[in-house]
Amino acid sequence: MKTPNSERVHIAIFGNCNSGKSSLINAITGEQTAIVSDIAGTTTDLVKRAVELPNIGAALLIDTPGLDDNTALGTLRTEQSRKALMQTDIAVVLLPVEDGFLAQIRTLEIPVIQVTPKADIATEIYENSIAVSATTGQGIDSLITAIAAKVESQSRLITEGVCNAGDTVVLVMPQDNSAPKGRLIKPQVEVIRELLDRGCTAICCQPERLAHTLNSLTTPPEVIITDSSAFAVVKPLVPQGVRLTSFSILFAAYKGDIELFRAGAKHLLSLPPTAKILIAEACSHTPQNEDIGRVKLPRLLRKRLGEGIKIDTVSGVDFPADLTPYDIVIHCGACMFTRRYVLSRVAQAKAQHIPMTNYGVAIAALLGIDTDN
């Protein structure tokens, strides 16, 4: 099965016009992935290429417009480069670039690898950089090795801290009208695969079969993972000493800032009956009768806070630049986004002093379920 882009390492190549960005991508991939030209401004938008790299695995290489593009569309093009930072896991920067751009990368805490391009003809090799040549192949292996090291330092598990190798884990997965016909949703697939990779025993059931499933086991499972929408049904059935969490909460920690989301959930419980709430979904889809973001979560919010609250919903890449009209943002598990993209939204909310939480954490709080452990 093809690795989705949200689970690929996003490696963006930044630099000035004609610095060799596209040539470098072609050298890394070993094929004509990006258009190369001596004409400034050839790369007019983000060009993405899904690849498999040695010791890195599934990656997405992103070719960006030149940072110093002074053509008629230059401002729009360079803005595309800066927007690419929101989805960048590793930034490969071809020197020289303006100090302000490097400062922006550091502010966003994006791992950066500095490169001296066209090393075969360069008159200067920049300090603390890898000298590469797309023409001769010089430094390409060293660059890939450096990227792999950065990736390894950021590696994470979805179930990290929740279960251990060899554990028995029960997954409660409602297959109602909101579930896609004939397949599991992405978070369920990814969690099951990771549990298998970790040597765990994964047992799947629907909420109405949970009691039977637990009774059929000779010993209780170490963990139960449920869809957040089934918390109310699942919670009373959880045996003493068994940990309970949800797919959305797992992804809140995997893709975002779990402590900030927990603090946001506590703030949510104290909102006034006139609160204005933004619900943000990562994927665009046709709402179903029991859609969690459009139906179930709003129903719980109104039950807790009152019918007078106002709820706006956005999906996909639509996300307001100005969050100040809202009392809180409730984000989905973001299985369709990269961690970097989610964290950019978290940073935006923090900068505007707007509390933020996550579907699973919010639902647990609204139902009185402790998510601190």
N, C-alpha and C positions, 0 to 999 in steps of 0.2 A: 504494500500500500504506500502511495506517495506521501512523503512527510509534508504536513501542512506548513505554510510559511510561518505561522505563529510559533512553531516549534523549531524553526531553523535559526541559527545564529546569524543575526543581521550585521554584515560587515560593510560599512560604507566607506567609499574612497573620496576624500575631499582634497581640493587643491585649486590653484588658479587655472585660468584658461591655458590650454596647451602645455600643462605641466606633466602630462603623460598618464592621466588617470585611466582613460579608456585602454591605452596600450598595456598598462599594468594589469588590468582585469583580464585582458586577452592572454597575457603571459601566465597569470595564475591558473586560468581555466584551460590553457593550451588550445584555444580555438578562438575564432572571430566572434566574440560575444558582444563587444561594444564597437560602434563605428569610430574609426580613427581618422582625423583630418587635421591639417595645419591651420584650418580656418577657425578663428576664435569663436566660441559659442556653438560648436557643433552639437554638443550634448545640451539639449534644451529642456529636458525633463529628467526625472529619476528613471534610470534604466536598471531593471532588476533581473538577476540571473540566478536560478536555483542550481546549486552545485553540491557535490560531495568532495570534501577536501581531506587530505591525509591527516589523521590524528585529530580531526575536528568533526567530521561527519557532515550532516546536513547543514548547509549554509545558504545564505542569500547575499550575493554580492550586489552592492548598490553603487552605480556610477552616477555621479552628481554633476550639475552644471558648474562652471568655473566661478569661484568666489569673487573674482575681479572682473566679471563680465560687464563691459561698459557699452554693449550694443543697445539698440532701441528697446529690446525686451530684457535687458540685463537685470534690472531690478527684480522682475518677476522670476527670472531664472535663479538668481542668487538666493531669493527667498525660498525656492524649492530646496536648495542645498541646506539651508538652515532648518527647514521643516523636517528634513531627513534625520536630523539629530534626534527627533522625538522617537524614532524607531531604530536607532543605532545601538547595537550592543558593543561593537568594537569599531573605533574610528581610526582609519588609516589616513594620515595627513601627509600630503606631499608638500615639502617645504620648498620655498618660503610661503607663508600665508600671514595675514595680518594678526597681530597679537590678540586683538579682540575676539577673533574666532576661536583661538586656542583657549582663551579665558572662559568663553562660553562653554566649551567642551568640559573644562575642569569644573565649572559651576554645576553642570549636570552630572558630574561624577561618572562620565563615560570613559572607560579604559581607552587610551590612545597609543598608537604606534606611529612615531615620526619617521618619515622616509625621505632620503635624498634621491630624487628620481633621475633617470637618464645618467646614471653614474659613469657610464662609458665615455661621456663627453662633458660631464660636470666639471666646473672650475673650482667648486668648493663642496666638501662633504660636511654636512651640518652636524654639529655636536649632538650626541644622544639620538642618532638616527641610524636607520639601516640603509646602506647604499644599495640601490637596485638598478637594474637595466633591463627593460623589457626587450631590448634588441639582442643582448648577449645572454640573458638569463641570469646574470650576476645578482645574487642576493635574494632571488625568488624563494628558494628553499628556506633561507633564514627568516624571511618575512612570514611564510606559512607556519614555521616553527614558533615564531613570536606570537602569532595570532592564536595558535593552539594553546600556548601557555596562558594567555589571557582568558581564553574560553574555559580552560580547566579551573582557573581560579574563581570563576563565576558559576560553576556547575551546581545545580540544585536538584532535589527530588520533590515531586509533588507530595509524597507521603512522608517527607522528612520529619522526624520527631513524633510521628503519629503511630507508626508501627515498625517492627523489626523483622529482619529476615526470618522466615519460618513461621510467622504469625498466621493465624486464621482470621480472615477478615470477611465480614458479611456486608454485602453491598445491596442497599435497598433502592430499587430503581422503578418508580412508577411508569407504567406504559399506558398513559391516558391519552386524551385527545391532543394534548400539547406535545407529546413525544413524536418524533419523526417516524413515519410509517416504514416498517421493515428494517430499521437500523437503530443503533444506540446513539446517543448524543456524544459529542466529542469528549467532554470531561470524563464520562463513564468509560469510554474506550481507552483513554490515556491512563486512567487510574488502574484499570484491569491489567493493561499491558505492563505497567510499572510493578504492580504486585507480583505478576508472574516472573518478571526479571529479577525481583528481589527474593524469589523462592517462597513467597507466601501462598497460602491456600485461599483463593478468592471464591466465595459462595454468593451467588446472585439470586435475588428474589424480589417480588413486588411487595408493597406494604402489607397487603392482605394475607400474604404467605409468611410474614416474618415470624409470627408466633410458632407456626408449624416448623419452620426452618430451625429456629433456636431449640425447639424441643427434640429435633432429630439429631442434634449434636451431642456427643458424649461429654464434652467439656465446652464451656462458653467460649465464644471467640474473643480475641484480644481487643478488637475494634469493630464498630459498626459505622459504616459510611452511608449516609442517606441523601436523597435529594432533599433540598431545603424545604420544598413544599410539603414533604411528608413528616416533618419534625413532630407535629402534634400527634400523629398516629404512632410513630416509632418510639418516642421518648418513654411512654409508660411501659413498654415491653423490654427495655434495655436491662439486662441482668446487672446486679450490683457488681461494681468493680470493672465493668466493661466500658471502654471509652466510646463516646458518641461524637461524631462530627458530620459534616456534609461536604459534598463535592465543591460547593461554592466557597465554603470556608477554606478547604484545602487550596483552592486556586487563589483565594484572597492572600494567603501566605506565599504561594508559589509565584504569583504574578505581581503582587502589590505590597502594601505595608500593613500587616495584620494588626500591629499595635495601634496604628492610627485608625484603622477600621473599627477596632473594639472601642476606642475612645469615642468615635463618631456614633456608634450604636448607643452608648450611654447617653450622649447628648440628644439623640433621637427621642429617647423616652421622655425627655423634659420639654419637648417642643410645645408651643401653644397651639390652640385649636385653629389659629389663623395661619399656620406655617405654610411656607411655599417650598415644595420638595422637587428636586430633579432626579429622575430615574434614568440611568444611562445604560443602554444595552450595547454590547460589542458587535453583535451580529444583526443584520437586517433580515427580517422575516415577516411572514404574514401572521398577525396575532391569532391565537387559538382561543377557544372558549375558556380554558382554564390556564391561560398563559401566565407564567409566574410574575413577569415584570409588568404586565398590563392589567392583570386581574387579581391574582392571589395576593401579591405584595400590597397593592393599593387597598385591597379589602382589609388586610390586617392593619394597615396604617390608619385607615378611617375608623376602624373599630377601637383602636387605642387612642387616637388623637382627636377624633370627631369628624363629622361630615364636612366641616368648614375648611379643611385643608385643601390647598391647590397643588396638584401634581402635574408636572410636565414630563414628557418622555422623549428621549432622543435615542437614535440607534446608529450603528456603524461609526463612521468617522465624524459624524455630526456631533459637535460638543461645543457649547457656548464659550466664547473667549472671555465673556464677563459672567462670572458665577455669583456676583454679589446680590442679585435679586433673590437668591435662594437661601434658605436656612440650613439646608444640608443636601449633599449629593449622595445618592445610593447607586453604586456601580454593580454591574453583574460580575460574575466570576472571571470574565474576560478571557475565556479559553481561545477566542479568535485573535487576541492581541498578543504582542510580545510583552515581556515584563517591562522593558524599557518604555514602551508606549504607555502602559498603565501608570508607571511611575512618573511620567511626564504630566499626566492628568492629576496625579496626587500632588505633585509639586505646584501645579497651577492652583489647585484648591488651597494648599497651605499658604501660598503667596498672597491669596485673596482672603485668607482667614475664614474659609468656609469649611465646616466639618464635612467629613466624607466617610462613608462606610460601604459595606458590601452586602449583596443580597442575603447570603447565608448568615452572616453575622447579625444583620438587621432582623431577619426573621427569627433567629434564635432569641435575640433580646426581646422582641415583641411577644414571644411565647414564654418568656421567663426561663430560658435555658442558658446555663452558664457556658461561655465559650472561652474562659480564661485558661483552661487546661486542655 
